[in-house]
Each structure stands twice: as C-alpha cells, then as structure tokens.
Amino acid sequence: MKKVHLLALLTVMTVFLSCNTDDVDESLYDDYLVATPIMMSQTEFRSSVDILPPEPIQESGKIYAYKDYIFVNDKYRGVHVIDNSDPNAPKKITFIKIAGNVDVSVKDDFLYADSIMDLMVFDISDINNIKPVKRLENVLQQYLNWPVEADIFDWQNSATGDIQVGWETKIERMLISDYEEQFLFRDAEVFAEVNSTGGDTGQGGSLARFKIVGDYLYAVDSHNINIFEISDLANPLDLEDVYAGFDIETIFNRGQHLFLGSMRGMYIYDISSPSKPEFVSEFEHGTACDPVVVDGDHAYVTLRGGNGCGATESGLFIVDISNIANPKLKISYAMDGPYGLGIKDEKLFVCDGESGLKVYDKTDVMDLVSLNHFANINTFDVIPLEESLLMVGDQVLYQYKYLDNDIELMSTLNLN
C-alpha cells in the first residue's frame, strides 16, 4: 500500500513539475551572485583563535614567504603554513585559525596578522608549536573588501552588536524584474556609502596590505596607513594613523618610500620619518582595482576592470617615477583581468586572472617581450624569490624555477 501511495505521489509531482516547466519563460530569469555577511558574536570572535592540524583551504588568498615556509591566507578564516624546505615537494603542516584574517607579515620569527579590527602577534620560532602572544584590540579599521563581483548583498542575518568576519557567496536564480526592482539601485547606493630594511623579514606579494620596514609595521585600510612600532616584537605600539586617501588596497615599499595602490590611483609616501609618513605625490588612473610594484625608475600597476571597481577596461600601466614628485604614465598594455604582479631582474610576471600567468622581458618597457604564457591556470598573486617564483591561484600553489629567458614549473600543491 505504501508503494502505491508513493508512486501516486511521484506521478502527481512529475505532472506538476512538467506543467510548471512548460509554463516558465526562462528569458524572464537570470542567475545572480548573492553575498551574505558572515557574522560572529564578540565573545566567539575574540576566543576563536586556534592552532590546528592541516585542513583543506576554502578560498585561497594572499601568500607570504619567510625562510623555508610559505603562509597562504584562507580568506577570512586564517593562515595555512607550508613547509617549503624542498620546493619540489612542499607540504602543509598546520593551520592558524584567525577570524577575518586576510594579511600577514613576519619579522624575526614573530608573525603579525589582522583579525578584522584587531592585530594578532604569534611566536613562530618553533613552527611545530606556534603560540599566540599578543592581541591588540580595536587598532585597525573594521574593513572587509566587498565581493565586487556580487549582484546582491543580503543583510537580513546581520545581527546588531555582532562582528562581520567575512562574506559567503552563492548563486540564486530569480526574476530579472524582481532583481531590478529590489536590488539593482539599492545595492549600488549601499556600496558607495561604505566603501625594508633591518631584521629578518619575509616577503609578501603585490596584493599585500601589510608591510614591515625596519622597526615599523605599516597596515593600510581603505583610507589610512595604520602604523605600529615593533622594536619590541612581542609588544607592538599602536601609533597615530595617517590619512592617505580613498579606496586603498595594497602597499609596496622601496627604500624610503611607500607606494599605495588604490582604486583611484597610486599614492607615494615618504617614510624618512618612519612614524609619520608624508605625502609625496599621486598618479591618477581613474577607477579600477589595482596593486603596484616598483623597480628602478618605473612603477608597474595592473588595473582590473569589468567589475564593481568601476573601470570597464583592464591593463598593465607602467609609470615613470624618475621624478618621484611627479609620476607620469609611460605606456600601457591591454590585459584581460589582472590581479597581482611581480619582478625578478628583467622578468615581469603578471597574474592575468583566468587568462593565466604571463611572463615578459621588461628590458625595454616601451616594448615588452613575451617570454611565456601559462594559459590554462587561474592566477591570483606571485612572489618572485631569489631562487624561485611562487604563484597562487584557484586553491593551488605553483612554484617555478628561473631559466635564462623563461621559467619552468617545479611543483604544484593542491591546497584542498
């Protein structure tokens, strides 16, 4: 009897669904990426730090190299620690759980990491026994990068008094008319409203927001340079912030200058007085997502358009900074959707998103010569080390060795 009832029910459901499918005009619907804030109570947030065994990565972010180790950010979740003593066979050894984390920097075996508005300090002198040693509360801006690719921001589960530690995104199908009426202009308005030397330090990529120079840690948020004096590595001193502009995303150091990449341009600051950076000049390029790296008399800036950053075109901009007080565009090259970039001697590496890793000879910046194009990988950021190139993208860590006029893949590590 139960089988008869089940069969009857399935028959009715099949007829119902068939009728509904026939009646649906698919041209009236579209798929939209919905971003939902991930919330955490303050109590849970401040007690959530933990040192765990290796685990799969959820969303690979920025990378940082220090000694024989690579630190890979798991966006808003923490940091995966990788033993790279053998670059041909890297292996994950631990996971540092840090709510809201996106950046790290290391000096003399002390790791500094952001946790939304807090700065965390870890002792990594024994990599198999990492210890939290300090938490500076409310010293950073509560700043999370918006998922610029999202179509809808769903705030319904955002409880007052809780802390946002990240974003969850998923695809939802809905009527185009409903989307245009409920979300198209509302979310655009919401978006507009909110939006080295000295010691043994490591090396970050071009997308880094943390940079250690001497006895100072500089951490940029959307508007400010947050400055910490770290001569006592375990006890950073929070100094007065310096207002630096709008929509700042990345930081790079060369000598006595900081180069800040923003969605509006490149800002240059003098750190001759390290506790009080002073504005030097600005290069404007419109509105686009960009990091910057510097070599010699040139700054290399990638601009990524076709998203919430505002620009419609993507490219590589090479800026003449021989006169640091008056940077000028020298030449630009079209790109598809670039993210990070790096330089090693005369080689220029550009992570062009889904279009892969592009390698150029930059001897003549007016005529870049393509050396290689690894087209079948999704790329995010690179770190050119002395002996090898690190690259992360699509939850995979790649390592390449340098050749005279090319690079060659050494190893890959699936971070899942």
C-alpha positions in Angstrom: 0.0 0.0 0.0 2.8 2.4 0.8 4.4 1.7 -2.6 1.1 2.6 -4.3 0.8 5.9 -2.4 4.4 6.8 -3.1 4.0 6.0 -6.8 0.9 8.1 -7.0 2.6 11.0 -5.2 5.6 10.8 -7.6 3.2 10.8 -10.6 1.4 13.9 -9.4 4.7 15.7 -8.7 6.0 14.8 -12.1 2.9 16.1 -13.8 3.0 19.3 -11.7 6.7 19.9 -12.4 6.2 19.2 -16.1 3.4 21.7 -16.3 5.4 24.3 -14.4 8.4 23.8 -16.6 6.2 24.3 -19.7 4.8 27.5 -18.3 8.1 29.1 -17.3 9.6 31.7 -19.6 13.3 31.2 -18.9 14.1 34.5 -20.6 12.5 36.3 -17.6 15.0 34.8 -15.2 18.7 35.1 -14.6 21.4 33.8 -12.1 22.7 36.3 -9.5 25.6 36.1 -7.1 24.3 36.8 -3.6 26.8 37.9 -0.9 25.7 37.4 2.7 27.8 38.7 5.7 29.3 36.1 8.0 28.6 37.2 11.5 30.1 36.2 14.8 29.4 37.3 18.4 32.2 39.4 20.0 32.8 36.7 22.6 33.2 34.0 20.0 35.3 36.3 17.8 37.9 37.1 20.5 38.1 33.4 21.6 38.2 31.8 18.2 42.0 31.8 17.5 43.4 28.3 17.4 46.4 26.3 16.0 45.0 23.3 14.2 46.3 20.4 12.1 46.4 20.9 8.3 43.0 21.2 6.7 41.5 21.9 3.2 41.5 25.5 2.1 38.2 27.1 1.3 39.3 30.2 -0.7 42.9 30.9 -1.3 44.0 34.5 -0.8 47.4 36.2 -0.4 50.7 34.5 0.1 53.8 35.3 2.2 57.2 33.7 2.2 59.6 33.5 5.2 62.7 31.3 5.4 61.6 27.8 4.4 57.9 28.5 4.9 55.0 29.7 2.9 51.9 31.2 4.5 48.8 31.1 2.4 45.8 33.1 3.6 42.4 31.3 3.6 40.2 34.3 3.0 38.6 35.5 6.3 39.5 32.2 8.0 43.2 32.1 8.8 46.6 31.0 7.5 47.8 27.7 6.2 51.5 27.1 7.0 53.5 25.2 4.3 57.0 23.6 4.8 58.9 24.6 1.6 62.3 23.3 2.6 62.0 21.1 -0.5 60.4 23.3 -3.2 59.8 20.2 -5.3 57.6 18.7 -2.6 56.0 21.3 -0.4 53.7 20.1 2.4 51.1 21.7 4.6 52.0 21.4 8.3 49.4 23.5 10.3 46.5 25.9 10.1 46.4 29.1 12.2 42.7 29.8 12.6 42.1 33.6 12.7 38.6 35.0 12.2 38.5 37.7 9.5 42.1 37.3 8.5 43.4 38.4 5.1 47.1 39.6 5.7 50.2 38.5 7.5 53.8 39.8 7.8 56.8 38.3 9.6 59.9 39.6 11.3 62.5 37.6 13.3 60.1 34.7 14.0 57.1 36.9 15.0 54.1 36.8 12.7 51.6 39.7 12.6 48.1 39.0 11.3 44.9 41.0 11.1 41.7 39.8 12.6 39.2 42.4 11.4 39.9 45.4 13.8 42.5 43.5 16.0 46.2 42.9 15.4 47.4 39.4 16.4 51.0 38.5 17.2 52.3 34.9 17.1 55.6 33.4 18.0 56.6 31.0 15.2 60.2 30.3 16.4 59.1 26.7 16.7 56.9 26.2 13.7 55.5 23.0 15.2 54.4 24.8 18.3 53.1 28.2 17.2 51.9 30.4 20.1 49.7 33.4 20.2 51.5 36.1 22.3 49.5 39.3 21.9 46.2 40.6 20.7 45.9 44.4 20.2 42.2 45.1 20.2 40.5 47.8 18.0 43.7 49.1 16.5 42.7 48.5 12.8 39.6 49.7 10.9 36.8 47.2 10.6 37.3 46.9 6.9 36.4 44.0 4.7 36.8 44.1 1.0 33.5 44.0 -0.7 33.0 41.0 -3.1 32.8 43.3 -6.1 31.5 40.6 -8.3 28.3 40.2 -6.3 25.0 41.3 -7.7 23.1 41.3 -4.4 24.0 42.0 -0.8 21.7 40.2 1.7 21.9 41.9 5.1 18.9 40.1 6.7 21.0 37.9 9.1 23.3 40.8 10.2 22.6 41.0 14.0 23.3 44.3 15.7 26.3 44.0 18.1 27.8 41.1 16.2 31.1 41.4 14.2 31.2 40.7 10.5 34.2 38.4 9.8 33.7 37.7 6.1 31.3 37.0 3.2 29.5 33.9 1.9 28.6 34.0 -1.7 26.2 31.7 -3.7 24.3 31.7 -7.0 20.5 32.3 -6.8 18.0 32.3 -9.7 15.3 34.9 -9.7 13.1 37.1 -11.9 15.0 39.8 -13.7 12.3 42.3 -12.9 12.4 41.4 -9.2 16.2 41.9 -9.1 15.9 45.3 -10.9 13.2 46.5 -8.6 14.6 45.3 -5.3 18.3 45.3 -5.6 19.8 47.0 -8.7 19.9 50.5 -7.4 19.7 49.8 -3.7 22.9 47.8 -3.6 24.7 50.3 -5.7 23.9 53.0 -3.1 25.0 50.8 -0.2 28.3 50.0 -2.0 29.0 53.7 -2.5 28.3 54.6 1.1 30.7 52.1 2.8 33.1 51.9 0.7 62.7 47.0 4.1 65.4 47.1 5.9 66.6 45.7 9.3 65.8 42.3 10.9 64.9 39.0 9.2 61.6 39.7 7.4 59.7 37.7 4.9 58.3 38.7 1.5 54.7 39.3 0.6 53.0 39.6 -2.8 51.8 42.7 -4.7 48.3 42.4 -3.1 49.6 42.8 0.5 48.1 45.3 2.9 50.9 44.7 5.5 54.5 45.8 5.1 57.3 45.7 7.6 60.1 48.3 7.1 62.8 48.3 9.8 61.1 48.6 13.2 57.7 49.6 11.8 54.7 47.7 10.5 52.5 49.6 8.1 49.0 48.3 7.5 46.7 50.0 5.1 42.9 50.1 5.2 40.6 51.8 2.8 41.6 55.3 3.9 44.6 55.1 6.3 48.1 54.0 7.0 48.0 52.2 10.4 51.4 52.4 12.0 52.9 50.1 14.6 56.3 50.4 16.2 57.7 46.9 16.6 61.2 47.2 18.1 59.8 45.0 20.9 58.5 42.3 18.5 56.1 40.8 21.1 54.6 44.1 22.1 53.8 46.4 19.2 52.9 50.0 19.9 49.9 51.4 18.1 50.9 54.9 16.8 48.8 57.6 15.2 47.2 56.7 11.9 47.9 58.7 8.8 45.0 59.6 6.5 46.1 58.6 3.0 43.2 58.8 0.6 40.3 56.7 -0.7 39.8 53.1 -1.5 43.4 52.0 -0.7 44.0 48.3 -1.3 47.7 47.5 -1.4 51.1 48.6 -0.1 54.7 48.3 -1.5 58.0 49.6 -0.2 61.1 50.7 -1.9 63.8 52.5 0.1 62.3 55.4 1.9 59.0 55.4 0.0 55.7 53.6 0.4 53.6 53.0 -2.8 49.9 52.6 -2.1 47.7 51.1 -4.7 44.1 52.3 -4.6 41.1 52.1 -6.8 41.7 55.7 -7.9 45.4 55.8 -8.3 48.9 55.3 -6.8 49.8 57.3 -3.7 53.5 57.8 -2.8 54.6 58.5 0.8 58.0 59.4 2.2 59.0 57.4 5.4 62.2 59.2 6.2 60.5 59.8 9.5 59.1 56.3 9.8 56.4 57.1 12.4 55.0 59.9 10.3 54.7 59.1 6.6 54.4 62.2 4.5 52.6 62.5 1.2 54.9 63.0 -1.9 52.8 62.6 -5.0 49.9 60.8 -6.7 49.3 59.1 -10.0 45.7 59.0 -11.0 44.3 56.4 -13.4 40.5 56.6 -13.0 38.7 53.9 -11.0 39.9 50.3 -11.1 41.2 47.6 -8.7 45.0 47.7 -8.7 48.2 46.6 -7.0 51.6 48.2 -7.6 55.3 47.0 -7.6 58.3 49.2 -8.2 61.7 48.6 -9.9 64.2 51.2 -10.8 62.6 54.3 -12.3 59.3 52.6 -13.0 56.1 51.6 -11.1 54.1 48.7 -12.6 50.3 48.9 -11.9 47.7 46.4 -13.0 44.1 47.7 -13.5 41.2 45.2 -13.4 38.0 46.4 -14.9 34.6 44.8 -15.7 33.6 44.7 -12.0 32.5 46.8 -9.1 35.7 48.7 -9.1 34.3 50.9 -11.8 36.6 50.6 -14.8 35.5 48.9 -18.0 38.9 48.0 -19.4 41.9 46.1 -17.9 45.5 46.7 -18.4 49.1 47.0 -17.3 50.2 50.6 -16.7 53.9 51.5 -16.5 54.6 54.7 -14.7 57.8 56.8 -14.9 58.8 57.7 -11.3 62.3 59.0 -12.1 60.9 62.3 -10.6 59.2 60.9 -7.5 57.3 64.1 -7.0 55.7 64.0 -10.5 54.9 60.4 -11.7 53.8 60.1 -15.3 52.3 57.4 -17.4 54.9 56.0 -19.8 52.9 53.2 -21.5 50.1 50.8 -21.0 49.4 47.3 -22.3 46.0 45.6 -22.6 45.2 42.7 -20.2 42.1 40.6 -19.6 41.6 40.7 -15.9 44.9 41.1 -14.0 45.4 40.7 -10.2 49.0 40.5 -8.7 52.3 41.0 -10.4 56.0 40.7 -9.6 59.5 41.5 -10.8 62.7 39.5 -10.8 65.7 41.2 -12.5 64.4 41.8 -16.1 61.5 39.4 -15.8 58.0 40.8 -15.2 55.3 38.3 -14.1 51.6 39.3 -14.4 48.7 37.2 -12.9 46.0 37.8 -15.6 43.2 36.1 -13.7 41.6 33.3 -15.7 43.9 34.2 -18.6 46.8 32.7 -16.8 50.4 33.7 -15.8 52.2 35.9 -18.3 55.9 36.3 -18.3 57.7 39.3 -20.0 61.2 40.6 -20.6 60.9 44.2 -19.4 64.4 45.3 -20.5 62.7 47.9 -22.8 59.4 48.9 -21.0 58.2 50.5 -24.3 58.3 47.1 -25.9 57.7 44.3 -23.5 58.7 40.9 -25.0 56.5 37.9 -24.1 58.6 35.0 -22.8 55.9 32.6 -21.8 52.2 32.4 -21.2 50.8 29.7 -18.9 47.3 30.0 -20.2 45.4 27.1 -18.6 45.5 28.2 -14.9 43.6 30.7 -12.8 46.1 33.1 -11.3 45.9 35.5 -8.3 49.3 36.6 -6.9 53.0 36.0 -7.2 56.2 36.3 -5.1 59.5 36.3 -7.0 62.0 34.8 -4.6 65.8 34.7 -5.2 65.8 31.1 -6.5 62.1 30.5 -7.5 58.8 32.1 -8.3 55.7 31.4 -6.1 52.3 31.8 -7.5 48.8 31.1 -6.0 45.6 30.8 -7.8 42.4 28.7 -7.7 43.4 26.9 -4.5 46.7 25.7 -5.9 50.2 26.8 -5.0 52.6 26.7 -8.0 56.4 27.0 -7.9 58.6 27.8 -10.9 62.4 27.9 -11.3 64.0 30.6 -13.3 65.6 29.9 -16.7 67.7 32.4 -18.8 64.7 33.5 -20.9 61.8 31.7 -19.3 60.5 29.9 -16.2 59.8 26.2 -15.7 57.2 24.6 -13.4 58.8 22.8 -10.4 55.9 21.7 -8.3 52.2 22.2 -7.5 50.4 21.8 -4.2 46.7 21.4 -4.2 45.6 23.3 -1.1 42.3 21.4 -0.8 
